[in-house]
Every structure is written in structure tokens, then in C-alpha cells.
Amino acid sequence: MAAKMNSMSKEPRDPSPSLTQEDVFRLRQTATDAVNDMDFTGAARASEAKSPLKELVQHLQGEGSEKFEGILNTSRDFISKRPLFCVGAALAVGILIGLSHRGRSRN
């Protein structure tokens, strides 16, 4: 049995079968078809996702504008009820910003 194993290990074996040009062409065509299918599938899925995403964006824009309008209305109400307080607060913020910039320009 040892003699049989030695004779087997001495023989060079080609692990890959020899490919003809036709085999190479078929493999290349198969790979090309697979890539084209993936491209088509990706484009189709992107088209399918486009409509729901567009609806979602429109919905979020609607919600955002409603919230912004609510904040704006609340601000208007607050300012109309307390105008002197708002002017004083704006003046205080302006003075603080001015002082902070004044300190930076001297350094």
C-alpha cells in the first residue's frame, strides 16, 4: 500500500480542468448576465423606494411647518402680552454680546 501512495504522490496532477475558449466565453457571459441582473434589480428597488420616501419627506415637512407655526404663534402671543419685558431681555442679550466681543478685541 505504501508503494501505491508513493506512486500517486509522484505523479503531477493538474487540479484545474483545462478550459476551452468556449468555456471561458460562457463563464464571462454568465458573470455579465449576473451583473446586469443586479443592476436591474437595484434600479427597480430604488424606484420602488422612491415613492414612499417622497411621501415621508412631504409628511415630515408638513409636521415641521405646523410645529414652526405653533412656535411662531406662541412667541407672538408672549411678545404682545409682555412687550417691555421682551425689549429689556433683547437689550440685555445685546449688551452681553457686545461686552463679550469687546473683551476679545482687546486681547
HELIX and SHEET records of a PDB file:
HELIX    1   1 ALA A    2  LYS A   10  1                                   9    
HELIX    2   2 GLN A   21  LYS A   81  1                                  61    
HELIX    3   3 PRO A   83  ARG A  106  1                                  24    
END                                                                             
